[in-house]
Amino acid sequence: MQPIVLLVGRMPNIGKVVEQLDHLPIQWLGAHDHAEVVRQLDSEPRIECVIMGAGLDDRVRGDLVGLIADLRPDICMYLKDRASGPDGLVPFVERIVERLVLQDRKRDAA
């Protein structure tokens, strides 16, 4: 079963990121606002981590971080920096997934 990662950010950027990372053995979920984050977290208990882009307003990002921590204190969150710009999102997500999610799976299987 593939690990599930929730990407939070501006639409349609999330869709573009998923297209560029379709080579990874990950099931991707996306969310762009408070209601969608709640729906995804409530409906999918197997989410392994949340990766948040930098395109959302700081107030919204802070709200979502608090919301995720309240609803699912069992999962890690990774927030992208603003300095690397929109083009930095795909490499950021790829690094997180390859180094943390997939390597943890390989270690657990060994």
N, CA, C and O atoms as a GROMACS GRO file, in nm:
protein
  440
    1MET      N    1   0.084  -0.117   0.000
    1MET     CA    2   0.000   0.000   0.000
    1MET      C    3   0.089   0.125   0.000
    1MET      O    4   0.185   0.135   0.077
    2GLN      N    5   0.057   0.219  -0.086
    2GLN     CA    6   0.137   0.340  -0.098
    2GLN      C    7   0.114   0.434   0.020
    2GLN      O    8   0.002   0.445   0.070
    3PRO      N    9   0.221   0.503   0.062
    3PRO     CA   10   0.203   0.606   0.165
    3PRO      C   11   0.118   0.720   0.110
    3PRO      O   12   0.116   0.745  -0.010
    4ILE      N   13   0.049   0.788   0.199
    4ILE     CA   14  -0.037   0.899   0.160
    4ILE      C   15   0.022   1.029   0.215
    4ILE      O   16   0.055   1.038   0.334
    5VAL      N   17   0.034   1.128   0.127
    5VAL     CA   18   0.087   1.258   0.164
    5VAL      C   19  -0.018   1.363   0.128
    5VAL      O   20  -0.073   1.363   0.017
    6LEU      N   21  -0.046   1.452   0.221
    6LEU     CA   22  -0.139   1.562   0.197
    6LEU      C   23  -0.060   1.687   0.162
    6LEU      O   24   0.020   1.736   0.242
    7LEU      N   25  -0.084   1.739   0.042
    7LEU     CA   26  -0.023   1.864  -0.002
    7LEU      C   27  -0.123   1.976   0.019
    7LEU      O   28  -0.238   1.968  -0.024
    8VAL      N   29  -0.079   2.081   0.086
    8VAL     CA   30  -0.165   2.195   0.113
    8VAL      C   31  -0.105   2.317   0.045
    8VAL      O   32   0.012   2.350   0.066
    9GLY      N   33  -0.185   2.383  -0.036
    9GLY     CA   34  -0.136   2.501  -0.105
    9GLY      C   35  -0.239   2.557  -0.199
    9GLY      O   36  -0.357   2.522  -0.194
   10ARG      N   37  -0.193   2.644  -0.285
   10ARG     CA   38  -0.282   2.709  -0.380
   10ARG      C   39  -0.317   2.614  -0.493
   10ARG      O   40  -0.234   2.537  -0.541
   11MET      N   41  -0.442   2.620  -0.534
   11MET     CA   42  -0.484   2.547  -0.652
   11MET      C   43  -0.467   2.641  -0.771
   11MET      O   44  -0.495   2.760  -0.754
   12PRO      N   45  -0.426   2.599  -0.886
   12PRO     CA   46  -0.400   2.463  -0.932
   12PRO      C   47  -0.256   2.416  -0.913
   12PRO      O   48  -0.217   2.314  -0.969
   13ASN      N   49  -0.175   2.491  -0.836
   13ASN     CA   50  -0.035   2.452  -0.815
   13ASN      C   51  -0.021   2.310  -0.764
   13ASN      O   52   0.072   2.239  -0.804
   14ILE      N   53  -0.110   2.266  -0.676
   14ILE     CA   54  -0.101   2.132  -0.619
   14ILE      C   55  -0.110   2.027  -0.730
   14ILE      O   56  -0.033   1.931  -0.731
   15GLY      N   57  -0.202   2.046  -0.822
   15GLY     CA   58  -0.216   1.952  -0.933
   15GLY      C   59  -0.090   1.944  -1.018
   15GLY      O   60  -0.051   1.836  -1.063
   16LYS      N   61  -0.028   2.057  -1.041
   16LYS     CA   62   0.096   2.061  -1.120
   16LYS      C   63   0.209   1.989  -1.048
   16LYS      O   64   0.289   1.920  -1.110
   17VAL      N   65   0.215   2.005  -0.917
   17VAL     CA   66   0.318   1.937  -0.838
   17VAL      C   67   0.299   1.786  -0.847
   17VAL      O   68   0.396   1.713  -0.869
   18VAL      N   69   0.177   1.740  -0.831
   18VAL     CA   70   0.148   1.597  -0.837
   18VAL      C   71   0.187   1.540  -0.974
   18VAL      O   72   0.244   1.432  -0.982
   19GLU      N   73   0.158   1.613  -1.081
   19GLU     CA   74   0.196   1.568  -1.215
   19GLU      C   75   0.347   1.550  -1.228
   19GLU      O   76   0.394   1.455  -1.290
   20GLN      N   77   0.422   1.641  -1.169
   20GLN     CA   78   0.568   1.635  -1.180
   20GLN      C   79   0.629   1.529  -1.089
   20GLN      O   80   0.744   1.488  -1.108
   21LEU      N   81   0.553   1.484  -0.991
   21LEU     CA   82   0.605   1.384  -0.897
   21LEU      C   83   0.536   1.249  -0.911
   21LEU      O   84   0.539   1.168  -0.818
   22ASP      N   85   0.473   1.226  -1.025
   22ASP     CA   86   0.399   1.100  -1.043
   22ASP      C   87   0.490   0.978  -1.050
   22ASP      O   88   0.440   0.865  -1.048
   23HIS      N   89   0.621   0.998  -1.059
   23HIS     CA   90   0.714   0.886  -1.059
   23HIS      C   91   0.736   0.827  -0.918
   23HIS      O   92   0.791   0.718  -0.903
   24LEU      N   93   0.693   0.900  -0.816
   24LEU     CA   94   0.710   0.853  -0.678
   24LEU      C   95   0.593   0.764  -0.638
   24LEU      O   96   0.479   0.790  -0.677
   25PRO      N   97   0.620   0.658  -0.562
   25PRO     CA   98   0.513   0.566  -0.520
   25PRO      C   99   0.434   0.622  -0.400
   25PRO      O  100   0.439   0.568  -0.290
   26ILE      N  101   0.362   0.729  -0.426
   26ILE     CA  102   0.289   0.802  -0.322
   26ILE      C  103   0.145   0.821  -0.369
   26ILE      O  104   0.121   0.844  -0.487
   27GLN      N  105   0.052   0.812  -0.277
   27GLN     CA  106  -0.085   0.854  -0.305
   27GLN      C  107  -0.095   0.997  -0.256
   27GLN      O  108  -0.075   1.024  -0.137
   28TRP      N  109  -0.126   1.089  -0.346
   28TRP     CA  110  -0.131   1.231  -0.314
   28TRP      C  111  -0.274   1.275  -0.286
   28TRP      O  112  -0.367   1.238  -0.358
   29LEU      N  113  -0.290   1.354  -0.183
   29LEU     CA  114  -0.415   1.424  -0.156
   29LEU      C  115  -0.383   1.572  -0.156
   29LEU      O  116  -0.271   1.612  -0.126
   30GLY      N  117  -0.481   1.654  -0.190
   30GLY     CA  118  -0.458   1.798  -0.193
   30GLY      C  119  -0.564   1.872  -0.114
   30GLY      O  120  -0.678   1.826  -0.100
   31ALA      N  121  -0.525   1.988  -0.064
   31ALA     CA  122  -0.618   2.076   0.007
   31ALA      C  123  -0.568   2.219  -0.010
   31ALA      O  124  -0.448   2.243  -0.023
   32HIS      N  125  -0.663   2.313  -0.010
   32HIS     CA  126  -0.625   2.452  -0.031
   32HIS      C  127  -0.685   2.548   0.071
   32HIS      O  128  -0.653   2.666   0.072
   33ASP      N  129  -0.772   2.497   0.158
   33ASP     CA  130  -0.832   2.584   0.259
   33ASP      C  131  -0.869   2.504   0.383
   33ASP      O  132  -0.854   2.382   0.388
   34HIS      N  133  -0.919   2.574   0.483
   34HIS     CA  134  -0.954   2.515   0.613
   34HIS      C  135  -1.049   2.395   0.599
   34HIS      O  136  -1.022   2.288   0.652
   35ALA      N  137  -1.159   2.416   0.526
   35ALA     CA  138  -1.260   2.310   0.513
   35ALA      C  139  -1.204   2.187   0.443
   35ALA      O  140  -1.234   2.074   0.483
   36GLU      N  141  -1.124   2.207   0.341
   36GLU     CA  142  -1.068   2.093   0.267
   36GLU      C  143  -0.965   2.018   0.351
   36GLU      O  144  -0.959   1.895   0.345
   37VAL      N  145  -0.886   2.089   0.429
   37VAL     CA  146  -0.791   2.022   0.519
   37VAL      C  147  -0.866   1.935   0.620
   37VAL      O  148  -0.828   1.820   0.643
   38VAL      N  149  -0.971   1.989   0.679
   38VAL     CA  150  -1.051   1.912   0.774
   38VAL      C  151  -1.108   1.788   0.707
   38VAL      O  152  -1.101   1.678   0.763
   39ARG      N  153  -1.164   1.805   0.588
   39ARG     CA  154  -1.223   1.691   0.517
   39ARG      C  155  -1.120   1.582   0.488
   39ARG      O  156  -1.148   1.464   0.509
   40GLN      N  157  -1.004   1.621   0.442
   40GLN     CA  158  -0.900   1.523   0.410
   40GLN      C  159  -0.851   1.451   0.536
   40GLN      O  160  -0.837   1.328   0.536
   41LEU      N  161  -0.827   1.525   0.642
   41LEU     CA  162  -0.778   1.464   0.766
   41LEU      C  163  -0.883   1.373   0.829
   41LEU      O  164  -0.849   1.268   0.884
   42ASP      N  165  -1.008   1.412   0.821
   42ASP     CA  166  -1.116   1.329   0.877
   42ASP      C  167  -1.143   1.203   0.795
   42ASP      O  168  -1.178   1.099   0.850
   43SER      N  169  -1.126   1.214   0.664
   43SER     CA  170  -1.163   1.101   0.579
   43SER      C  171  -1.049   1.003   0.552
   43SER      O  172  -1.074   0.891   0.508
   44GLU      N  173  -0.925   1.043   0.578
   44GLU     CA  174  -0.813   0.953   0.547
   44GLU      C  175  -0.720   0.940   0.667
   44GLU      O  176  -0.634   1.025   0.688
   45PRO      N  177  -0.737   0.833   0.746
   45PRO     CA  178  -0.653   0.814   0.865
   45PRO      C  179  -0.509   0.773   0.835
   45PRO      O  180  -0.424   0.776   0.924
   46ARG      N  181  -0.480   0.736   0.710
   46ARG     CA  182  -0.346   0.687   0.677
   46ARG      C  183  -0.251   0.796   0.626
   46ARG      O  184  -0.142   0.765   0.579
   47ILE      N  185  -0.290   0.922   0.634
   47ILE     CA  186  -0.200   1.030   0.592
   47ILE      C  187  -0.074   1.023   0.679
   47ILE      O  188  -0.082   1.022   0.802
   48GLU      N  189   0.041   1.019   0.613
   48GLU     CA  190   0.168   1.007   0.686
   48GLU      C  191   0.231   1.142   0.718
   48GLU      O  192   0.300   1.156   0.819
   49CYS      N  193   0.208   1.241   0.633
   49CYS     CA  194   0.261   1.373   0.660
   49CYS      C  195   0.186   1.476   0.578
   49CYS      O  196   0.117   1.443   0.482
   50VAL      N  197   0.203   1.602   0.617
   50VAL     CA  198   0.145   1.715   0.546
   50VAL      C  199   0.260   1.803   0.499
   50VAL      O  200   0.351   1.835   0.576
   51ILE      N  201   0.255   1.841   0.373
   51ILE     CA  202   0.354   1.933   0.318
   51ILE      C  203   0.278   2.055   0.270
   51ILE      O  204   0.186   2.045   0.188
   52MET      N  205   0.318   2.172   0.322
   52MET     CA  206   0.247   2.296   0.291
   52MET      C  207   0.336   2.389   0.208
   52MET      O  208   0.450   2.416   0.244
   53GLY      N  209   0.281   2.437   0.098
   53GLY     CA  210   0.351   2.532   0.014
   53GLY      C  211   0.357   2.669   0.080
   53GLY      O  212   0.299   2.691   0.187
   54ALA      N  213   0.427   2.761   0.016
   54ALA     CA  214   0.447   2.894   0.073
   54ALA      C  215   0.356   2.999   0.011
   54ALA      O  216   0.366   3.117   0.044
   55GLY      N  217   0.267   2.959  -0.077
   55GLY     CA  218   0.184   3.055  -0.147
   55GLY      C  219   0.066   3.108  -0.067
   55GLY      O  220   0.009   3.211  -0.102
   56LEU      N  221   0.031   3.040   0.038
   56LEU     CA  222  -0.081   3.085   0.121
   56LEU      C  223  -0.038   3.199   0.213
   56LEU      O  224   0.079   3.206   0.252
   57ASP      N  225  -0.131   3.285   0.246
   57ASP     CA  226  -0.107   3.395   0.339
   57ASP      C  227  -0.059   3.340   0.474
   57ASP      O  228  -0.100   3.232   0.515
   58ASP      N  229   0.027   3.415   0.542
   58ASP     CA  230   0.080   3.369   0.671
   58ASP      C  231  -0.029   3.340   0.773
   58ASP      O  232  -0.019   3.244   0.849
   59ARG      N  233  -0.131   3.423   0.775
   59ARG     CA  234  -0.241   3.400   0.869
   59ARG      C  235  -0.310   3.267   0.840
   59ARG      O  236  -0.342   3.192   0.933
   60VAL      N  237  -0.332   3.237   0.713
   60VAL     CA  238  -0.395   3.111   0.673
   60VAL      C  239  -0.303   2.995   0.707
   60VAL      O  240  -0.349   2.893   0.759
   61ARG      N  241  -0.176   3.008   0.677
   61ARG     CA  242  -0.081   2.900   0.708
   61ARG      C  243  -0.079   2.872   0.858
   61ARG      O  244  -0.080   2.756   0.900
   62GLY      N  245  -0.075   2.978   0.939
   62GLY     CA  246  -0.076   2.960   1.084
   62GLY      C  247  -0.201   2.891   1.132
   62GLY      O  248  -0.196   2.802   1.218
   63ASP      N  249  -0.315   2.932   1.077
   63ASP     CA  250  -0.442   2.868   1.112
   63ASP      C  251  -0.439   2.719   1.076
   63ASP      O  252  -0.481   2.635   1.156
   64LEU      N  253  -0.389   2.688   0.958
   64LEU     CA  254  -0.386   2.548   0.915
   64LEU      C  255  -0.289   2.464   0.998
   64LEU      O  256  -0.317   2.347   1.027
   65VAL      N  257  -0.176   2.521   1.035
   65VAL     CA  258  -0.081   2.448   1.120
   65VAL      C  259  -0.147   2.413   1.254
   65VAL      O  260  -0.138   2.299   1.300
   66GLY      N  261  -0.215   2.510   1.315
   66GLY     CA  262  -0.285   2.484   1.441
   66GLY      C  263  -0.395   2.382   1.424
   66GLY      O  264  -0.413   2.294   1.509
   67LEU      N  265  -0.469   2.392   1.316
   67LEU     CA  266  -0.577   2.298   1.288
   67LEU      C  267  -0.525   2.156   1.273
   67LEU      O  268  -0.578   2.062   1.334
   68ILE      N  269  -0.421   2.139   1.193
   68ILE     CA  270  -0.363   2.006   1.170
   68ILE      C  271  -0.309   1.949   1.299
   68ILE      O  272  -0.330   1.832   1.329
   69ALA      N  273  -0.240   2.031   1.377
   69ALA     CA  274  -0.184   1.985   1.505
   69ALA      C  275  -0.294   1.942   1.600
   69ALA      O  276  -0.277   1.845   1.674
   70ASP      N  277  -0.407   2.012   1.600
   70ASP     CA  278  -0.519   1.975   1.686
   70ASP      C  279  -0.587   1.846   1.641
   70ASP      O  280  -0.617   1.759   1.722
   71LEU      N  281  -0.611   1.837   1.509
   71LEU     CA  282  -0.684   1.721   1.458
   71LEU      C  283  -0.600   1.595   1.448
   71LEU      O  284  -0.650   1.485   1.471
   72ARG      N  285  -0.473   1.611   1.413
   72ARG     CA  286  -0.388   1.495   1.389
   72ARG      C  287  -0.248   1.517   1.446
   72ARG      O  288  -0.153   1.536   1.371
   73PRO      N  289  -0.235   1.515   1.578
   73PRO     CA  290  -0.104   1.536   1.638
   73PRO      C  291  -0.005   1.424   1.607
   73PRO      O  292   0.112   1.433   1.643
   74ASP      N  293  -0.051   1.320   1.542
   74ASP     CA  294   0.033   1.205   1.508
   74ASP      C  295   0.111   1.222   1.379
   74ASP      O  296   0.196   1.138   1.348
   75ILE      N  297   0.086   1.327   1.302
   75ILE     CA  298   0.155   1.340   1.174
   75ILE      C  299   0.246   1.463   1.172
   75ILE      O  300   0.217   1.565   1.237
   76CYS      N  301   0.354   1.452   1.098
   76CYS     CA  302   0.450   1.562   1.084
   76CYS      C  303   0.404   1.659   0.976
   76CYS      O  304   0.337   1.620   0.880
   77MET      N  305   0.440   1.784   0.994
   77MET     CA  306   0.412   1.888   0.895
   77MET      C  307   0.543   1.948   0.848
   77MET      O  308   0.636   1.969   0.928
   78TYR      N  309   0.550   1.977   0.720
   78TYR     CA  310   0.667   2.040   0.661
   78TYR      C  311   0.620   2.162   0.584
   78TYR      O  312   0.534   2.152   0.497
   79LEU      N  313   0.677   2.278   0.618
   79LEU     CA  314   0.637   2.404   0.556
   79LEU      C  315   0.750   2.455   0.468
   79LEU      O  316   0.864   2.471   0.513
   80LYS      N  317   0.717   2.480   0.343
   80LYS     CA  318   0.815   2.529   0.248
   80LYS      C  319   0.848   2.676   0.276
   80LYS      O  320   0.762   2.753   0.317
   81ASP      N  321   0.972   2.712   0.254
   81ASP     CA  322   1.016   2.851   0.268
   81ASP      C  323   0.965   2.934   0.150
   81ASP      O  324   0.930   2.879   0.046
   82ARG      N  325   0.961   3.064   0.167
   82ARG     CA  326   0.918   3.152   0.059
   82ARG      C  327   1.036   3.189  -0.033
   82ARG      O  328   1.015   3.220  -0.151
   83ALA      N  329   1.156   3.186   0.019
   83ALA     CA  330   1.272   3.235  -0.056
   83ALA      C  331   1.297   3.157  -0.185
   83ALA      O  332   1.344   3.215  -0.283
   84SER      N  333   1.266   3.029  -0.188
   84SER     CA  334   1.293   2.949  -0.308
   84SER      C  335   1.186   2.969  -0.416
   84SER      O  336   1.201   2.918  -0.527
   85GLY      N  337   1.081   3.042  -0.385
   85GLY     CA  338   0.979   3.075  -0.485
   85GLY      C  339   0.896   2.955  -0.526
   85GLY      O  340   0.916   2.844  -0.476
   86PRO      N  341   0.801   2.977  -0.616
   86PRO     CA  342   0.712   2.870  -0.661
   86PRO      C  343   0.786   2.752  -0.724
   86PRO      O  344   0.743   2.638  -0.711
   87ASP      N  345   0.896   2.781  -0.793
   87ASP     CA  346   0.971   2.673  -0.857
   87ASP      C  347   1.040   2.581  -0.756
   87ASP      O  348   1.084   2.472  -0.792
   88GLY      N  349   1.049   2.623  -0.632
   88GLY     CA  350   1.112   2.541  -0.529
   88GLY      C  351   1.020   2.438  -0.467
   88GLY      O  352   1.065   2.354  -0.390
   89LEU      N  353   0.891   2.443  -0.499
   89LEU     CA  354   0.797   2.352  -0.433
   89LEU      C  355   0.819   2.206  -0.472
   89LEU      O  356   0.824   2.120  -0.384
   90VAL      N  357   0.834   2.178  -0.600
   90VAL     CA  358   0.853   2.038  -0.643
   90VAL      C  359   0.979   1.977  -0.582
   90VAL      O  360   0.971   1.868  -0.526
   91PRO      N  361   1.095   2.044  -0.589
   91PRO     CA  362   1.213   1.985  -0.526
   91PRO      C  363   1.197   1.968  -0.374
   91PRO      O  364   1.246   1.870  -0.318
   92PHE      N  365   1.130   2.062  -0.309
   92PHE     CA  366   1.106   2.052  -0.165
   92PHE      C  367   1.022   1.929  -0.133
   92PHE      O  368   1.058   1.851  -0.045
   93VAL      N  369   0.912   1.912  -0.202
   93VAL     CA  370   0.824   1.798  -0.178
   93VAL      C  371   0.899   1.668  -0.208
   93VAL      O  372   0.888   1.572  -0.132
   94GLU      N  373   0.972   1.666  -0.316
   94GLU     CA  374   1.047   1.545  -0.354
   94GLU      C  375   1.149   1.507  -0.247
   94GLU      O  376   1.162   1.390  -0.212
   95ARG      N  377   1.221   1.606  -0.193
   95ARG     CA  378   1.319   1.578  -0.087
   95ARG      C  379   1.251   1.521   0.037
   95ARG      O  380   1.298   1.422   0.094
   96ILE      N  381   1.142   1.582   0.079
   96ILE     CA  382   1.070   1.535   0.198
   96ILE      C  383   1.026   1.391   0.178
   96ILE      O  384   1.049   1.305   0.263
   97VAL      N  385   0.962   1.365   0.066
   97VAL     CA  386   0.905   1.232   0.041
   97VAL      C  387   1.015   1.127   0.028
   97VAL      O  388   1.005   1.021   0.089
   98GLU      N  389   1.118   1.155  -0.049
   98GLU     CA  390   1.223   1.056  -0.070
   98GLU      C  391   1.303   1.029   0.057
   98GLU      O  392   1.332   0.914   0.089
   99ARG      N  393   1.338   1.134   0.129
   99ARG     CA  394   1.426   1.118   0.245
   99ARG      C  395   1.354   1.077   0.372
   99ARG      O  396   1.413   1.008   0.456
  100LEU      N  397   1.231   1.115   0.387
  100LEU     CA  398   1.162   1.087   0.513
  100LEU      C  399   1.055   0.980   0.498
  100LEU      O  400   1.057   0.880   0.571
  101VAL      N  401   0.963   0.998   0.407
  101VAL     CA  402   0.852   0.904   0.396
  101VAL      C  403   0.898   0.771   0.339
  101VAL      O  404   0.874   0.666   0.399
  102LEU      N  405   0.964   0.772   0.224
  102LEU     CA  406   1.002   0.647   0.159
  102LEU      C  407   1.116   0.576   0.231
  102LEU      O  408   1.115   0.453   0.240
  103GLN      N  409   1.215   0.649   0.281
  103GLN     CA  410   1.325   0.584   0.354
  103GLN      C  411   1.275   0.522   0.483
  103GLN      O  412   1.322   0.414   0.521
  104ASP      N  413   1.182   0.588   0.552
  104ASP     CA  414   1.124   0.529   0.673
  104ASP      C  415   1.054   0.398   0.641
  104ASP      O  416   1.064   0.301   0.716
  105ARG      N  417   0.984   0.395   0.529
  105ARG     CA  418   0.917   0.271   0.486
  105ARG      C  419   1.017   0.160   0.460
  105ARG      O  420   0.995   0.045   0.501
  106LYS      N  421   1.127   0.193   0.393
  106LYS     CA  422   1.230   0.092   0.364
  106LYS      C  423   1.292   0.040   0.492
  106LYS      O  424   1.316  -0.080   0.505
  107ARG      N  425   1.318   0.129   0.588
  107ARG     CA  426   1.375   0.088   0.716
  107ARG      C  427   1.280  -0.003   0.792
  107ARG      O  428   1.321  -0.104   0.848
  108ASP      N  429   1.152   0.034   0.792
  108ASP     CA  430   1.052  -0.047   0.862
  108ASP      C  431   1.037  -0.185   0.801
  108ASP      O  432   1.009  -0.282   0.871
  109ALA      N  433   1.055  -0.194   0.670
  109ALA     CA  434   1.040  -0.322   0.602
  109ALA      C  435   1.160  -0.413   0.624
  109ALA      O  436   1.150  -0.536   0.614
  110ALA      N  437   1.275  -0.353   0.654
  110ALA     CA  438   1.398  -0.433   0.670
  110ALA      C  439   1.404  -0.508   0.801
  110ALA      O  440   1.501  -0.578   0.828
   0.00000   0.00000   0.00000
